[in-house]
Every structure is written in structure tokens, then in C-alpha cells.
Amino acid sequence: MLFSGCGGGGGDVGPHPSTGSSAPPTPASVTAVGGPDSIEVSWTTSPNTRRYLLYWRDTPGVTTQNGTRTQVDRPPGIISGLDDDTVYYAIVVAENDVGQ
């Protein structure tokens, strides 16, 4: 199992006009470890985060629009049902009620 291009996604949209709160910052220190038919993705938690979203696919350039989404409450996240000997790419996005 190979994993490449692992990184954070999304970004801070700034203060929300009605609440004054902001979307959480991009997760940092993203790492991945492959196992049989799965990958475990870890990252440093972001403050003010309600959940994390992993987006992944087997071609470069994964985005929130073209990746397969897996929701995670806290790290690590597990992506399962994968093919061995395939390179996968992923991003991690932090989300709260304001946005990603």
C-alpha cells in the first residue's frame, strides 16, 4: 500500500459575520501509514473543530470536489477497502459550523 501527496486541505474563511467565530485552521503534521487494504492517516488537531473530513483518490490532485470523502471525529482516520500496490493521495479538512 503506497500513499503520497498527503496534506491538509481547506482553509480559514475568517470571522463569521453573525457569530464572530472562524472556520478552523488547516490540520498540520499529516502522516499516513499503509496496512493491508487500508491506510491510517494522522494529523495534529485544529482548535475549534467539530469534525474532520478525509478526501482521497488514486490519482494526483485530490480536492474536496473530486475525492472520496470519509468523515472522522478525531485523528487518526482510517481509509479502508483499498487496493494493494496502488498509490493513493489525500487531504485532511477541518470543519465546524462556520465552514472548512
Phi and psi restraints in degrees (range 20) as a CNS / XPLOR table:
assign (resid 1 and name C) (resid 2 and name N)
       (resid 2 and name CA) (resid 2 and name C) 1.0 -115.9 20.0 2
assign (resid 2 and name N) (resid 2 and name CA)
       (resid 2 and name C) (resid 3 and name N) 1.0 145.0 20.0 2
assign (resid 2 and name C) (resid 3 and name N)
       (resid 3 and name CA) (resid 3 and name C) 1.0 -138.4 20.0 2
assign (resid 3 and name N) (resid 3 and name CA)
       (resid 3 and name C) (resid 4 and name N) 1.0 131.3 20.0 2
assign (resid 3 and name C) (resid 4 and name N)
       (resid 4 and name CA) (resid 4 and name C) 1.0 -142.0 20.0 2
assign (resid 4 and name N) (resid 4 and name CA)
       (resid 4 and name C) (resid 5 and name N) 1.0 159.6 20.0 2
assign (resid 4 and name C) (resid 5 and name N)
       (resid 5 and name CA) (resid 5 and name C) 1.0 68.4 20.0 2
assign (resid 5 and name N) (resid 5 and name CA)
       (resid 5 and name C) (resid 6 and name N) 1.0 28.1 20.0 2
assign (resid 5 and name C) (resid 6 and name N)
       (resid 6 and name CA) (resid 6 and name C) 1.0 -77.6 20.0 2
assign (resid 6 and name N) (resid 6 and name CA)
       (resid 6 and name C) (resid 7 and name N) 1.0 128.8 20.0 2
assign (resid 6 and name C) (resid 7 and name N)
       (resid 7 and name CA) (resid 7 and name C) 1.0 -166.2 20.0 2
assign (resid 7 and name N) (resid 7 and name CA)
       (resid 7 and name C) (resid 8 and name N) 1.0 -179.6 20.0 2
assign (resid 7 and name C) (resid 8 and name N)
       (resid 8 and name CA) (resid 8 and name C) 1.0 -80.5 20.0 2
assign (resid 8 and name N) (resid 8 and name CA)
       (resid 8 and name C) (resid 9 and name N) 1.0 161.3 20.0 2
assign (resid 8 and name C) (resid 9 and name N)
       (resid 9 and name CA) (resid 9 and name C) 1.0 -138.4 20.0 2
assign (resid 9 and name N) (resid 9 and name CA)
       (resid 9 and name C) (resid 10 and name N) 1.0 175.3 20.0 2
assign (resid 9 and name C) (resid 10 and name N)
       (resid 10 and name CA) (resid 10 and name C) 1.0 76.1 20.0 2
assign (resid 10 and name N) (resid 10 and name CA)
       (resid 10 and name C) (resid 11 and name N) 1.0 -158.1 20.0 2
assign (resid 10 and name C) (resid 11 and name N)
       (resid 11 and name CA) (resid 11 and name C) 1.0 172.6 20.0 2
assign (resid 11 and name N) (resid 11 and name CA)
       (resid 11 and name C) (resid 12 and name N) 1.0 169.5 20.0 2
assign (resid 11 and name C) (resid 12 and name N)
       (resid 12 and name CA) (resid 12 and name C) 1.0 -80.5 20.0 2
assign (resid 12 and name N) (resid 12 and name CA)
       (resid 12 and name C) (resid 13 and name N) 1.0 124.6 20.0 2
assign (resid 12 and name C) (resid 13 and name N)
       (resid 13 and name CA) (resid 13 and name C) 1.0 -91.6 20.0 2
assign (resid 13 and name N) (resid 13 and name CA)
       (resid 13 and name C) (resid 14 and name N) 1.0 0.4 20.0 2
assign (resid 13 and name C) (resid 14 and name N)
       (resid 14 and name CA) (resid 14 and name C) 1.0 88.3 20.0 2
assign (resid 14 and name N) (resid 14 and name CA)
       (resid 14 and name C) (resid 15 and name N) 1.0 -178.6 20.0 2
assign (resid 14 and name C) (resid 15 and name N)
       (resid 15 and name CA) (resid 15 and name C) 1.0 -62.7 20.0 2
assign (resid 15 and name N) (resid 15 and name CA)
       (resid 15 and name C) (resid 16 and name N) 1.0 140.0 20.0 2
assign (resid 15 and name C) (resid 16 and name N)
       (resid 16 and name CA) (resid 16 and name C) 1.0 -80.1 20.0 2
assign (resid 16 and name N) (resid 16 and name CA)
       (resid 16 and name C) (resid 17 and name N) 1.0 129.9 20.0 2
assign (resid 16 and name C) (resid 17 and name N)
       (resid 17 and name CA) (resid 17 and name C) 1.0 -57.7 20.0 2
assign (resid 17 and name N) (resid 17 and name CA)
       (resid 17 and name C) (resid 18 and name N) 1.0 -36.0 20.0 2
assign (resid 17 and name C) (resid 18 and name N)
       (resid 18 and name CA) (resid 18 and name C) 1.0 -88.4 20.0 2
assign (resid 18 and name N) (resid 18 and name CA)
       (resid 18 and name C) (resid 19 and name N) 1.0 -26.0 20.0 2
assign (resid 18 and name C) (resid 19 and name N)
       (resid 19 and name CA) (resid 19 and name C) 1.0 -111.5 20.0 2
assign (resid 19 and name N) (resid 19 and name CA)
       (resid 19 and name C) (resid 20 and name N) 1.0 -19.6 20.0 2
assign (resid 19 and name C) (resid 20 and name N)
       (resid 20 and name CA) (resid 20 and name C) 1.0 78.7 20.0 2
assign (resid 20 and name N) (resid 20 and name CA)
       (resid 20 and name C) (resid 21 and name N) 1.0 -4.5 20.0 2
assign (resid 20 and name C) (resid 21 and name N)
       (resid 21 and name CA) (resid 21 and name C) 1.0 -89.1 20.0 2
assign (resid 21 and name N) (resid 21 and name CA)
       (resid 21 and name C) (resid 22 and name N) 1.0 166.0 20.0 2
assign (resid 21 and name C) (resid 22 and name N)
       (resid 22 and name CA) (resid 22 and name C) 1.0 -120.8 20.0 2
assign (resid 22 and name N) (resid 22 and name CA)
       (resid 22 and name C) (resid 23 and name N) 1.0 160.4 20.0 2
assign (resid 22 and name C) (resid 23 and name N)
       (resid 23 and name CA) (resid 23 and name C) 1.0 -65.0 20.0 2
assign (resid 23 and name N) (resid 23 and name CA)
       (resid 23 and name C) (resid 24 and name N) 1.0 151.8 20.0 2
assign (resid 23 and name C) (resid 24 and name N)
       (resid 24 and name CA) (resid 24 and name C) 1.0 -69.2 20.0 2
assign (resid 24 and name N) (resid 24 and name CA)
       (resid 24 and name C) (resid 25 and name N) 1.0 154.8 20.0 2
assign (resid 24 and name C) (resid 25 and name N)
       (resid 25 and name CA) (resid 25 and name C) 1.0 -69.9 20.0 2
assign (resid 25 and name N) (resid 25 and name CA)
       (resid 25 and name C) (resid 26 and name N) 1.0 162.8 20.0 2
assign (resid 25 and name C) (resid 26 and name N)
       (resid 26 and name CA) (resid 26 and name C) 1.0 -62.9 20.0 2
assign (resid 26 and name N) (resid 26 and name CA)
       (resid 26 and name C) (resid 27 and name N) 1.0 133.1 20.0 2
assign (resid 26 and name C) (resid 27 and name N)
       (resid 27 and name CA) (resid 27 and name C) 1.0 -58.3 20.0 2
assign (resid 27 and name N) (resid 27 and name CA)
       (resid 27 and name C) (resid 28 and name N) 1.0 147.2 20.0 2
assign (resid 27 and name C) (resid 28 and name N)
       (resid 28 and name CA) (resid 28 and name C) 1.0 -119.2 20.0 2
assign (resid 28 and name N) (resid 28 and name CA)
       (resid 28 and name C) (resid 29 and name N) 1.0 170.3 20.0 2
assign (resid 28 and name C) (resid 29 and name N)
       (resid 29 and name CA) (resid 29 and name C) 1.0 53.1 20.0 2
assign (resid 29 and name N) (resid 29 and name CA)
       (resid 29 and name C) (resid 30 and name N) 1.0 49.0 20.0 2
assign (resid 29 and name C) (resid 30 and name N)
       (resid 30 and name CA) (resid 30 and name C) 1.0 -77.3 20.0 2
assign (resid 30 and name N) (resid 30 and name CA)
       (resid 30 and name C) (resid 31 and name N) 1.0 130.2 20.0 2
assign (resid 30 and name C) (resid 31 and name N)
       (resid 31 and name CA) (resid 31 and name C) 1.0 -135.0 20.0 2
assign (resid 31 and name N) (resid 31 and name CA)
       (resid 31 and name C) (resid 32 and name N) 1.0 159.4 20.0 2
assign (resid 31 and name C) (resid 32 and name N)
       (resid 32 and name CA) (resid 32 and name C) 1.0 -141.9 20.0 2
assign (resid 32 and name N) (resid 32 and name CA)
       (resid 32 and name C) (resid 33 and name N) 1.0 143.0 20.0 2
assign (resid 32 and name C) (resid 33 and name N)
       (resid 33 and name CA) (resid 33 and name C) 1.0 -129.7 20.0 2
assign (resid 33 and name N) (resid 33 and name CA)
       (resid 33 and name C) (resid 34 and name N) 1.0 125.6 20.0 2
assign (resid 33 and name C) (resid 34 and name N)
       (resid 34 and name CA) (resid 34 and name C) 1.0 -85.2 20.0 2
assign (resid 34 and name N) (resid 34 and name CA)
       (resid 34 and name C) (resid 35 and name N) 1.0 146.5 20.0 2
assign (resid 34 and name C) (resid 35 and name N)
       (resid 35 and name CA) (resid 35 and name C) 1.0 -136.9 20.0 2
assign (resid 35 and name N) (resid 35 and name CA)
       (resid 35 and name C) (resid 36 and name N) 1.0 -172.1 20.0 2
assign (resid 35 and name C) (resid 36 and name N)
       (resid 36 and name CA) (resid 36 and name C) 1.0 -64.5 20.0 2
assign (resid 36 and name N) (resid 36 and name CA)
       (resid 36 and name C) (resid 37 and name N) 1.0 114.4 20.0 2
assign (resid 36 and name C) (resid 37 and name N)
       (resid 37 and name CA) (resid 37 and name C) 1.0 61.9 20.0 2
assign (resid 37 and name N) (resid 37 and name CA)
       (resid 37 and name C) (resid 38 and name N) 1.0 16.2 20.0 2
assign (resid 37 and name C) (resid 38 and name N)
       (resid 38 and name CA) (resid 38 and name C) 1.0 -154.4 20.0 2
assign (resid 38 and name N) (resid 38 and name CA)
       (resid 38 and name C) (resid 39 and name N) 1.0 166.2 20.0 2
assign (resid 38 and name C) (resid 39 and name N)
       (resid 39 and name CA) (resid 39 and name C) 1.0 -136.2 20.0 2
assign (resid 39 and name N) (resid 39 and name CA)
       (resid 39 and name C) (resid 40 and name N) 1.0 135.0 20.0 2
assign (resid 39 and name C) (resid 40 and name N)
       (resid 40 and name CA) (resid 40 and name C) 1.0 -102.2 20.0 2
assign (resid 40 and name N) (resid 40 and name CA)
       (resid 40 and name C) (resid 41 and name N) 1.0 120.0 20.0 2
assign (resid 40 and name C) (resid 41 and name N)
       (resid 41 and name CA) (resid 41 and name C) 1.0 -107.7 20.0 2
assign (resid 41 and name N) (resid 41 and name CA)
       (resid 41 and name C) (resid 42 and name N) 1.0 128.8 20.0 2
assign (resid 41 and name C) (resid 42 and name N)
       (resid 42 and name CA) (resid 42 and name C) 1.0 -121.4 20.0 2
assign (resid 42 and name N) (resid 42 and name CA)
       (resid 42 and name C) (resid 43 and name N) 1.0 156.8 20.0 2
assign (resid 42 and name C) (resid 43 and name N)
       (resid 43 and name CA) (resid 43 and name C) 1.0 -161.5 20.0 2
assign (resid 43 and name N) (resid 43 and name CA)
       (resid 43 and name C) (resid 44 and name N) 1.0 166.8 20.0 2
assign (resid 43 and name C) (resid 44 and name N)
       (resid 44 and name CA) (resid 44 and name C) 1.0 -81.3 20.0 2
assign (resid 44 and name N) (resid 44 and name CA)
       (resid 44 and name C) (resid 45 and name N) 1.0 130.7 20.0 2
assign (resid 44 and name C) (resid 45 and name N)
       (resid 45 and name CA) (resid 45 and name C) 1.0 -65.5 20.0 2
assign (resid 45 and name N) (resid 45 and name CA)
       (resid 45 and name C) (resid 46 and name N) 1.0 152.5 20.0 2
assign (resid 45 and name C) (resid 46 and name N)
       (resid 46 and name CA) (resid 46 and name C) 1.0 -107.0 20.0 2
assign (resid 46 and name N) (resid 46 and name CA)
       (resid 46 and name C) (resid 47 and name N) 1.0 139.8 20.0 2
assign (resid 46 and name C) (resid 47 and name N)
       (resid 47 and name CA) (resid 47 and name C) 1.0 -65.7 20.0 2
assign (resid 47 and name N) (resid 47 and name CA)
       (resid 47 and name C) (resid 48 and name N) 1.0 154.4 20.0 2
assign (resid 47 and name C) (resid 48 and name N)
       (resid 48 and name CA) (resid 48 and name C) 1.0 64.2 20.0 2
assign (resid 48 and name N) (resid 48 and name CA)
       (resid 48 and name C) (resid 49 and name N) 1.0 32.8 20.0 2
assign (resid 48 and name C) (resid 49 and name N)
       (resid 49 and name CA) (resid 49 and name C) 1.0 -106.5 20.0 2
assign (resid 49 and name N) (resid 49 and name CA)
       (resid 49 and name C) (resid 50 and name N) 1.0 133.2 20.0 2
assign (resid 49 and name C) (resid 50 and name N)
       (resid 50 and name CA) (resid 50 and name C) 1.0 -90.8 20.0 2
assign (resid 50 and name N) (resid 50 and name CA)
       (resid 50 and name C) (resid 51 and name N) 1.0 -40.0 20.0 2
assign (resid 50 and name C) (resid 51 and name N)
       (resid 51 and name CA) (resid 51 and name C) 1.0 -158.3 20.0 2
assign (resid 51 and name N) (resid 51 and name CA)
       (resid 51 and name C) (resid 52 and name N) 1.0 167.4 20.0 2
assign (resid 51 and name C) (resid 52 and name N)
       (resid 52 and name CA) (resid 52 and name C) 1.0 -118.6 20.0 2
assign (resid 52 and name N) (resid 52 and name CA)
       (resid 52 and name C) (resid 53 and name N) 1.0 148.7 20.0 2
assign (resid 52 and name C) (resid 53 and name N)
       (resid 53 and name CA) (resid 53 and name C) 1.0 -123.4 20.0 2
assign (resid 53 and name N) (resid 53 and name CA)
       (resid 53 and name C) (resid 54 and name N) 1.0 127.2 20.0 2
assign (resid 53 and name C) (resid 54 and name N)
       (resid 54 and name CA) (resid 54 and name C) 1.0 -99.0 20.0 2
assign (resid 54 and name N) (resid 54 and name CA)
       (resid 54 and name C) (resid 55 and name N) 1.0 128.4 20.0 2
assign (resid 54 and name C) (resid 55 and name N)
       (resid 55 and name CA) (resid 55 and name C) 1.0 -115.9 20.0 2
assign (resid 55 and name N) (resid 55 and name CA)
       (resid 55 and name C) (resid 56 and name N) 1.0 131.1 20.0 2
assign (resid 55 and name C) (resid 56 and name N)
       (resid 56 and name CA) (resid 56 and name C) 1.0 -145.8 20.0 2
assign (resid 56 and name N) (resid 56 and name CA)
       (resid 56 and name C) (resid 57 and name N) 1.0 159.0 20.0 2
assign (resid 56 and name C) (resid 57 and name N)
       (resid 57 and name CA) (resid 57 and name C) 1.0 -166.5 20.0 2
assign (resid 57 and name N) (resid 57 and name CA)
       (resid 57 and name C) (resid 58 and name N) 1.0 174.8 20.0 2
assign (resid 57 and name C) (resid 58 and name N)
       (resid 58 and name CA) (resid 58 and name C) 1.0 -100.6 20.0 2
assign (resid 58 and name N) (resid 58 and name CA)
       (resid 58 and name C) (resid 59 and name N) 1.0 16.4 20.0 2
assign (resid 58 and name C) (resid 59 and name N)
       (resid 59 and name CA) (resid 59 and name C) 1.0 -131.0 20.0 2
assign (resid 59 and name N) (resid 59 and name CA)
       (resid 59 and name C) (resid 60 and name N) 1.0 151.6 20.0 2
assign (resid 59 and name C) (resid 60 and name N)
       (resid 60 and name CA) (resid 60 and name C) 1.0 -62.0 20.0 2
assign (resid 60 and name N) (resid 60 and name CA)
       (resid 60 and name C) (resid 61 and name N) 1.0 162.6 20.0 2
assign (resid 60 and name C) (resid 61 and name N)
       (resid 61 and name CA) (resid 61 and name C) 1.0 83.7 20.0 2
assign (resid 61 and name N) (resid 61 and name CA)
       (resid 61 and name C) (resid 62 and name N) 1.0 30.9 20.0 2
assign (resid 61 and name C) (resid 62 and name N)
       (resid 62 and name CA) (resid 62 and name C) 1.0 -64.4 20.0 2
assign (resid 62 and name N) (resid 62 and name CA)
       (resid 62 and name C) (resid 63 and name N) 1.0 137.3 20.0 2
assign (resid 62 and name C) (resid 63 and name N)
       (resid 63 and name CA) (resid 63 and name C) 1.0 -135.6 20.0 2
assign (resid 63 and name N) (resid 63 and name CA)
       (resid 63 and name C) (resid 64 and name N) 1.0 175.5 20.0 2
assign (resid 63 and name C) (resid 64 and name N)
       (resid 64 and name CA) (resid 64 and name C) 1.0 -68.6 20.0 2
assign (resid 64 and name N) (resid 64 and name CA)
       (resid 64 and name C) (resid 65 and name N) 1.0 -19.5 20.0 2
assign (resid 64 and name C) (resid 65 and name N)
       (resid 65 and name CA) (resid 65 and name C) 1.0 -86.7 20.0 2
assign (resid 65 and name N) (resid 65 and name CA)
       (resid 65 and name C) (resid 66 and name N) 1.0 -30.0 20.0 2
assign (resid 65 and name C) (resid 66 and name N)
       (resid 66 and name CA) (resid 66 and name C) 1.0 -114.1 20.0 2
assign (resid 66 and name N) (resid 66 and name CA)
       (resid 66 and name C) (resid 67 and name N) 1.0 -3.8 20.0 2
assign (resid 66 and name C) (resid 67 and name N)
       (resid 67 and name CA) (resid 67 and name C) 1.0 -92.8 20.0 2
assign (resid 67 and name N) (resid 67 and name CA)
       (resid 67 and name C) (resid 68 and name N) 1.0 158.9 20.0 2
assign (resid 67 and name C) (resid 68 and name N)
       (resid 68 and name CA) (resid 68 and name C) 1.0 -79.4 20.0 2
assign (resid 68 and name N) (resid 68 and name CA)
       (resid 68 and name C) (resid 69 and name N) 1.0 132.8 20.0 2
assign (resid 68 and name C) (resid 69 and name N)
       (resid 69 and name CA) (resid 69 and name C) 1.0 -100.1 20.0 2
assign (resid 69 and name N) (resid 69 and name CA)
       (resid 69 and name C) (resid 70 and name N) 1.0 136.9 20.0 2
assign (resid 69 and name C) (resid 70 and name N)
       (resid 70 and name CA) (resid 70 and name C) 1.0 -128.6 20.0 2
assign (resid 70 and name N) (resid 70 and name CA)
       (resid 70 and name C) (resid 71 and name N) 1.0 126.7 20.0 2
assign (resid 70 and name C) (resid 71 and name N)
       (resid 71 and name CA) (resid 71 and name C) 1.0 -90.2 20.0 2
assign (resid 71 and name N) (resid 71 and name CA)
       (resid 71 and name C) (resid 72 and name N) 1.0 138.7 20.0 2
assign (resid 71 and name C) (resid 72 and name N)
       (resid 72 and name CA) (resid 72 and name C) 1.0 -136.8 20.0 2
assign (resid 72 and name N) (resid 72 and name CA)
       (resid 72 and name C) (resid 73 and name N) 1.0 134.3 20.0 2
assign (resid 72 and name C) (resid 73 and name N)
       (resid 73 and name CA) (resid 73 and name C) 1.0 -75.5 20.0 2
assign (resid 73 and name N) (resid 73 and name CA)
       (resid 73 and name C) (resid 74 and name N) 1.0 -36.2 20.0 2
assign (resid 73 and name C) (resid 74 and name N)
       (resid 74 and name CA) (resid 74 and name C) 1.0 -158.3 20.0 2
assign (resid 74 and name N) (resid 74 and name CA)
       (resid 74 and name C) (resid 75 and name N) 1.0 158.0 20.0 2
assign (resid 74 and name C) (resid 75 and name N)
       (resid 75 and name CA) (resid 75 and name C) 1.0 -68.4 20.0 2
assign (resid 75 and name N) (resid 75 and name CA)
       (resid 75 and name C) (resid 76 and name N) 1.0 154.1 20.0 2
assign (resid 75 and name C) (resid 76 and name N)
       (resid 76 and name CA) (resid 76 and name C) 1.0 -84.6 20.0 2
assign (resid 76 and name N) (resid 76 and name CA)
       (resid 76 and name C) (resid 77 and name N) 1.0 162.4 20.0 2
assign (resid 76 and name C) (resid 77 and name N)
       (resid 77 and name CA) (resid 77 and name C) 1.0 -107.9 20.0 2
assign (resid 77 and name N) (resid 77 and name CA)
       (resid 77 and name C) (resid 78 and name N) 1.0 142.5 20.0 2
assign (resid 77 and name C) (resid 78 and name N)
       (resid 78 and name CA) (resid 78 and name C) 1.0 -111.5 20.0 2
assign (resid 78 and name N) (resid 78 and name CA)
       (resid 78 and name C) (resid 79 and name N) 1.0 127.0 20.0 2
assign (resid 78 and name C) (resid 79 and name N)
       (resid 79 and name CA) (resid 79 and name C) 1.0 -107.6 20.0 2
assign (resid 79 and name N) (resid 79 and name CA)
       (resid 79 and name C) (resid 80 and name N) 1.0 119.0 20.0 2
assign (resid 79 and name C) (resid 80 and name N)
       (resid 80 and name CA) (resid 80 and name C) 1.0 -122.0 20.0 2
assign (resid 80 and name N) (resid 80 and name CA)
       (resid 80 and name C) (resid 81 and name N) 1.0 173.1 20.0 2
assign (resid 80 and name C) (resid 81 and name N)
       (resid 81 and name CA) (resid 81 and name C) 1.0 75.2 20.0 2
assign (resid 81 and name N) (resid 81 and name CA)
       (resid 81 and name C) (resid 82 and name N) 1.0 29.2 20.0 2
assign (resid 81 and name C) (resid 82 and name N)
       (resid 82 and name CA) (resid 82 and name C) 1.0 -94.8 20.0 2
assign (resid 82 and name N) (resid 82 and name CA)
       (resid 82 and name C) (resid 83 and name N) 1.0 161.6 20.0 2
assign (resid 82 and name C) (resid 83 and name N)
       (resid 83 and name CA) (resid 83 and name C) 1.0 -88.8 20.0 2
assign (resid 83 and name N) (resid 83 and name CA)
       (resid 83 and name C) (resid 84 and name N) 1.0 135.9 20.0 2
assign (resid 83 and name C) (resid 84 and name N)
       (resid 84 and name CA) (resid 84 and name C) 1.0 -67.0 20.0 2
assign (resid 84 and name N) (resid 84 and name CA)
       (resid 84 and name C) (resid 85 and name N) 1.0 158.3 20.0 2
assign (resid 84 and name C) (resid 85 and name N)
       (resid 85 and name CA) (resid 85 and name C) 1.0 59.7 20.0 2
assign (resid 85 and name N) (resid 85 and name CA)
       (resid 85 and name C) (resid 86 and name N) 1.0 31.0 20.0 2
assign (resid 85 and name C) (resid 86 and name N)
       (resid 86 and name CA) (resid 86 and name C) 1.0 -125.8 20.0 2
assign (resid 86 and name N) (resid 86 and name CA)
       (resid 86 and name C) (resid 87 and name N) 1.0 138.3 20.0 2
assign (resid 86 and name C) (resid 87 and name N)
       (resid 87 and name CA) (resid 87 and name C) 1.0 -85.6 20.0 2
assign (resid 87 and name N) (resid 87 and name CA)
       (resid 87 and name C) (resid 88 and name N) 1.0 132.5 20.0 2
assign (resid 87 and name C) (resid 88 and name N)
       (resid 88 and name CA) (resid 88 and name C) 1.0 -118.9 20.0 2
assign (resid 88 and name N) (resid 88 and name CA)
       (resid 88 and name C) (resid 89 and name N) 1.0 150.9 20.0 2
assign (resid 88 and name C) (resid 89 and name N)
       (resid 89 and name CA) (resid 89 and name C) 1.0 -124.5 20.0 2
assign (resid 89 and name N) (resid 89 and name CA)
       (resid 89 and name C) (resid 90 and name N) 1.0 144.7 20.0 2
assign (resid 89 and name C) (resid 90 and name N)
       (resid 90 and name CA) (resid 90 and name C) 1.0 -151.2 20.0 2
assign (resid 90 and name N) (resid 90 and name CA)
       (resid 90 and name C) (resid 91 and name N) 1.0 158.7 20.0 2
assign (resid 90 and name C) (resid 91 and name N)
       (resid 91 and name CA) (resid 91 and name C) 1.0 -130.5 20.0 2
assign (resid 91 and name N) (resid 91 and name CA)
       (resid 91 and name C) (resid 92 and name N) 1.0 155.1 20.0 2
assign (resid 91 and name C) (resid 92 and name N)
       (resid 92 and name CA) (resid 92 and name C) 1.0 -116.7 20.0 2
assign (resid 92 and name N) (resid 92 and name CA)
       (resid 92 and name C) (resid 93 and name N) 1.0 130.5 20.0 2
assign (resid 92 and name C) (resid 93 and name N)
       (resid 93 and name CA) (resid 93 and name C) 1.0 -122.3 20.0 2
assign (resid 93 and name N) (resid 93 and name CA)
       (resid 93 and name C) (resid 94 and name N) 1.0 131.0 20.0 2
assign (resid 93 and name C) (resid 94 and name N)
       (resid 94 and name CA) (resid 94 and name C) 1.0 -90.9 20.0 2
assign (resid 94 and name N) (resid 94 and name CA)
       (resid 94 and name C) (resid 95 and name N) 1.0 142.6 20.0 2
assign (resid 94 and name C) (resid 95 and name N)
       (resid 95 and name CA) (resid 95 and name C) 1.0 -140.1 20.0 2
assign (resid 95 and name N) (resid 95 and name CA)
       (resid 95 and name C) (resid 96 and name N) 1.0 144.4 20.0 2
assign (resid 95 and name C) (resid 96 and name N)
       (resid 96 and name CA) (resid 96 and name C) 1.0 -139.8 20.0 2
assign (resid 96 and name N) (resid 96 and name CA)
       (resid 96 and name C) (resid 97 and name N) 1.0 -166.9 20.0 2
assign (resid 96 and name C) (resid 97 and name N)
       (resid 97 and name CA) (resid 97 and name C) 1.0 -66.7 20.0 2
assign (resid 97 and name N) (resid 97 and name CA)
       (resid 97 and name C) (resid 98 and name N) 1.0 -20.2 20.0 2
assign (resid 97 and name C) (resid 98 and name N)
       (resid 98 and name CA) (resid 98 and name C) 1.0 -82.0 20.0 2
assign (resid 98 and name N) (resid 98 and name CA)
       (resid 98 and name C) (resid 99 and name N) 1.0 -39.5 20.0 2
assign (resid 98 and name C) (resid 99 and name N)
       (resid 99 and name CA) (resid 99 and name C) 1.0 160.5 20.0 2
assign (resid 99 and name N) (resid 99 and name CA)
       (resid 99 and name C) (resid 100 and name N) 1.0 -159.4 20.0 2
